[in-house]
Amino acid sequence: MSYKIDVVIEKDEDGYYAYCPALKGCQTQGDTLEEVQANIKEAIELYLETLSDEEKSILQRQEILTMTLEVQVA
């Protein structure tokens, strides 16, 4: 079965950091964007293997929205 999982990737001075907001504790890092993408895909696959069918069903119904907001600071 295929799952669509939201992933956040952040770049910093040490490389890249990725995590899944819907999968508590599912996170990884990598030196390049390609490496972190491969790492997070593997981490998600391993994480999903630990879930029950009911937990996977709940995960499929969960919706996570991301957006960019512009705010002014005095």
mmCIF file of the C-alpha atoms, coordinates in Angstrom:
data_MODEL
# 
_entry.id   MODEL 
# 
loop_
_atom_site.group_PDB 
_atom_site.id 
_atom_site.type_symbol 
_atom_site.label_atom_id 
_atom_site.label_alt_id 
_atom_site.label_comp_id 
_atom_site.label_asym_id 
_atom_site.label_entity_id 
_atom_site.label_seq_id 
_atom_site.pdbx_PDB_ins_code 
_atom_site.Cartn_x 
_atom_site.Cartn_y 
_atom_site.Cartn_z 
_atom_site.occupancy 
_atom_site.B_iso_or_equiv 
_atom_site.pdbx_formal_charge 
_atom_site.auth_seq_id 
_atom_site.auth_comp_id 
_atom_site.auth_asym_id 
_atom_site.auth_atom_id 
_atom_site.pdbx_PDB_model_num 
ATOM 1  C CA . MET A 1 1  ? 0.000  0.000  0.000  1.00 0.00 ? 1  MET A CA 1 
ATOM 2  C CA . SER A 1 2  ? 1.155  3.512  -0.742 1.00 0.00 ? 2  SER A CA 1 
ATOM 3  C CA . TYR A 1 3  ? 0.980  6.400  1.738  1.00 0.00 ? 3  TYR A CA 1 
ATOM 4  C CA . LYS A 1 4  ? 1.414  10.130 1.234  1.00 0.00 ? 4  LYS A CA 1 
ATOM 5  C CA . ILE A 1 5  ? 3.327  11.565 4.189  1.00 0.00 ? 5  ILE A CA 1 
ATOM 6  C CA . ASP A 1 6  ? 4.105  15.242 4.760  1.00 0.00 ? 6  ASP A CA 1 
ATOM 7  C CA . VAL A 1 7  ? 7.817  15.891 5.251  1.00 0.00 ? 7  VAL A CA 1 
ATOM 8  C CA . VAL A 1 8  ? 9.570  19.076 6.367  1.00 0.00 ? 8  VAL A CA 1 
ATOM 9  C CA . ILE A 1 9  ? 13.176 19.583 5.271  1.00 0.00 ? 9  ILE A CA 1 
ATOM 10 C CA . GLU A 1 10 ? 15.308 22.342 6.758  1.00 0.00 ? 10 GLU A CA 1 
ATOM 11 C CA . LYS A 1 11 ? 18.768 23.416 5.645  1.00 0.00 ? 11 LYS A CA 1 
ATOM 12 C CA . ASP A 1 12 ? 21.345 24.633 8.145  1.00 0.00 ? 12 ASP A CA 1 
ATOM 13 C CA . GLU A 1 13 ? 25.112 25.032 8.380  1.00 0.00 ? 13 GLU A CA 1 
ATOM 14 C CA . ASP A 1 14 ? 25.552 21.277 8.970  1.00 0.00 ? 14 ASP A CA 1 
ATOM 15 C CA . GLY A 1 15 ? 23.456 20.040 6.037  1.00 0.00 ? 15 GLY A CA 1 
ATOM 16 C CA . TYR A 1 16 ? 19.793 19.050 5.974  1.00 0.00 ? 16 TYR A CA 1 
ATOM 17 C CA . TYR A 1 17 ? 17.327 17.926 8.636  1.00 0.00 ? 17 TYR A CA 1 
ATOM 18 C CA . ALA A 1 18 ? 14.018 16.219 7.785  1.00 0.00 ? 18 ALA A CA 1 
ATOM 19 C CA . TYR A 1 19 ? 11.043 15.193 9.902  1.00 0.00 ? 19 TYR A CA 1 
ATOM 20 C CA . CYS A 1 20 ? 7.429  14.077 9.558  1.00 0.00 ? 20 CYS A CA 1 
ATOM 21 C CA . PRO A 1 21 ? 4.954  16.063 11.662 1.00 0.00 ? 21 PRO A CA 1 
ATOM 22 C CA . ALA A 1 22 ? 2.425  13.195 11.571 1.00 0.00 ? 22 ALA A CA 1 
ATOM 23 C CA . LEU A 1 23 ? 4.950  10.573 12.696 1.00 0.00 ? 23 LEU A CA 1 
ATOM 24 C CA . LYS A 1 24 ? 6.229  11.558 16.120 1.00 0.00 ? 24 LYS A CA 1 
ATOM 25 C CA . GLY A 1 25 ? 9.967  10.994 16.351 1.00 0.00 ? 25 GLY A CA 1 
ATOM 26 C CA . CYS A 1 26 ? 10.410 10.187 12.654 1.00 0.00 ? 26 CYS A CA 1 
ATOM 27 C CA . GLN A 1 27 ? 13.385 12.326 11.716 1.00 0.00 ? 27 GLN A CA 1 
ATOM 28 C CA . THR A 1 28 ? 16.784 12.167 10.066 1.00 0.00 ? 28 THR A CA 1 
ATOM 29 C CA . GLN A 1 29 ? 19.578 14.243 8.610  1.00 0.00 ? 29 GLN A CA 1 
ATOM 30 C CA . GLY A 1 30 ? 21.923 14.247 5.637  1.00 0.00 ? 30 GLY A CA 1 
ATOM 31 C CA . ASP A 1 31 ? 24.767 16.188 4.096  1.00 0.00 ? 31 ASP A CA 1 
ATOM 32 C CA . THR A 1 32 ? 22.889 16.775 0.818  1.00 0.00 ? 32 THR A CA 1 
ATOM 33 C CA . LEU A 1 33 ? 19.250 17.186 -0.165 1.00 0.00 ? 33 LEU A CA 1 
ATOM 34 C CA . GLU A 1 34 ? 19.374 13.862 -2.006 1.00 0.00 ? 34 GLU A CA 1 
ATOM 35 C CA . GLU A 1 35 ? 20.811 12.093 1.024  1.00 0.00 ? 35 GLU A CA 1 
ATOM 36 C CA . VAL A 1 36 ? 18.234 13.478 3.449  1.00 0.00 ? 36 VAL A CA 1 
ATOM 37 C CA . GLN A 1 37 ? 15.405 12.569 1.047  1.00 0.00 ? 37 GLN A CA 1 
ATOM 38 C CA . ALA A 1 38 ? 16.633 8.974  0.848  1.00 0.00 ? 38 ALA A CA 1 
ATOM 39 C CA . ASN A 1 39 ? 17.102 8.850  4.618  1.00 0.00 ? 39 ASN A CA 1 
ATOM 40 C CA . ILE A 1 40 ? 13.636 10.181 5.443  1.00 0.00 ? 40 ILE A CA 1 
ATOM 41 C CA . LYS A 1 41 ? 12.002 7.813  2.954  1.00 0.00 ? 41 LYS A CA 1 
ATOM 42 C CA . GLU A 1 42 ? 13.698 4.877  4.679  1.00 0.00 ? 42 GLU A CA 1 
ATOM 43 C CA . ALA A 1 43 ? 12.773 6.225  8.119  1.00 0.00 ? 43 ALA A CA 1 
ATOM 44 C CA . ILE A 1 44 ? 9.110  6.562  7.079  1.00 0.00 ? 44 ILE A CA 1 
ATOM 45 C CA . GLU A 1 45 ? 9.009  3.034  5.659  1.00 0.00 ? 45 GLU A CA 1 
ATOM 46 C CA . LEU A 1 46 ? 10.480 1.600  8.865  1.00 0.00 ? 46 LEU A CA 1 
ATOM 47 C CA . TYR A 1 47 ? 8.115  3.684  11.013 1.00 0.00 ? 47 TYR A CA 1 
ATOM 48 C CA . LEU A 1 48 ? 5.034  2.574  9.065  1.00 0.00 ? 48 LEU A CA 1 
ATOM 49 C CA . GLU A 1 49 ? 6.030  -1.075 9.523  1.00 0.00 ? 49 GLU A CA 1 
ATOM 50 C CA . THR A 1 50 ? 5.573  -0.614 13.284 1.00 0.00 ? 50 THR A CA 1 
ATOM 51 C CA . LEU A 1 51 ? 1.986  0.691  13.010 1.00 0.00 ? 51 LEU A CA 1 
ATOM 52 C CA . SER A 1 52 ? -1.189 -1.348 13.300 1.00 0.00 ? 52 SER A CA 1 
ATOM 53 C CA . ASP A 1 53 ? -3.772 -1.285 10.516 1.00 0.00 ? 53 ASP A CA 1 
ATOM 54 C CA . GLU A 1 54 ? -5.938 1.030  12.654 1.00 0.00 ? 54 GLU A CA 1 
ATOM 55 C CA . GLU A 1 55 ? -3.054 3.454  13.196 1.00 0.00 ? 55 GLU A CA 1 
ATOM 56 C CA . LYS A 1 56 ? -2.339 3.475  9.462  1.00 0.00 ? 56 LYS A CA 1 
ATOM 57 C CA . SER A 1 57 ? -6.020 4.189  8.770  1.00 0.00 ? 57 SER A CA 1 
ATOM 58 C CA . ILE A 1 58 ? -5.963 7.152  11.164 1.00 0.00 ? 58 ILE A CA 1 
ATOM 59 C CA . LEU A 1 59 ? -2.784 8.406  9.517  1.00 0.00 ? 59 LEU A CA 1 
ATOM 60 C CA . GLN A 1 60 ? -4.445 8.366  6.080  1.00 0.00 ? 60 GLN A CA 1 
ATOM 61 C CA . ARG A 1 61 ? -7.282 10.588 7.361  1.00 0.00 ? 61 ARG A CA 1 
ATOM 62 C CA . GLN A 1 62 ? -4.980 13.109 9.031  1.00 0.00 ? 62 GLN A CA 1 
ATOM 63 C CA . GLU A 1 63 ? -4.501 16.420 7.247  1.00 0.00 ? 63 GLU A CA 1 
ATOM 64 C CA . ILE A 1 64 ? -1.486 18.663 7.797  1.00 0.00 ? 64 ILE A CA 1 
ATOM 65 C CA . LEU A 1 65 ? -1.408 22.065 6.156  1.00 0.00 ? 65 LEU A CA 1 
ATOM 66 C CA . THR A 1 66 ? 1.656  24.220 5.654  1.00 0.00 ? 66 THR A CA 1 
ATOM 67 C CA . MET A 1 67 ? 1.692  27.831 4.610  1.00 0.00 ? 67 MET A CA 1 
ATOM 68 C CA . THR A 1 68 ? 3.807  30.936 4.573  1.00 0.00 ? 68 THR A CA 1 
ATOM 69 C CA . LEU A 1 69 ? 2.579  33.960 6.483  1.00 0.00 ? 69 LEU A CA 1 
ATOM 70 C CA . GLU A 1 70 ? 3.931  37.485 6.242  1.00 0.00 ? 70 GLU A CA 1 
ATOM 71 C CA . VAL A 1 71 ? 3.986  39.333 9.552  1.00 0.00 ? 71 VAL A CA 1 
ATOM 72 C CA . GLN A 1 72 ? 5.180  42.781 10.497 1.00 0.00 ? 72 GLN A CA 1 
ATOM 73 C CA . VAL A 1 73 ? 7.270  43.408 13.560 1.00 0.00 ? 73 VAL A CA 1 
ATOM 74 C CA . ALA A 1 74 ? 7.497  46.864 15.050 1.00 0.00 ? 74 ALA A CA 1 
# 
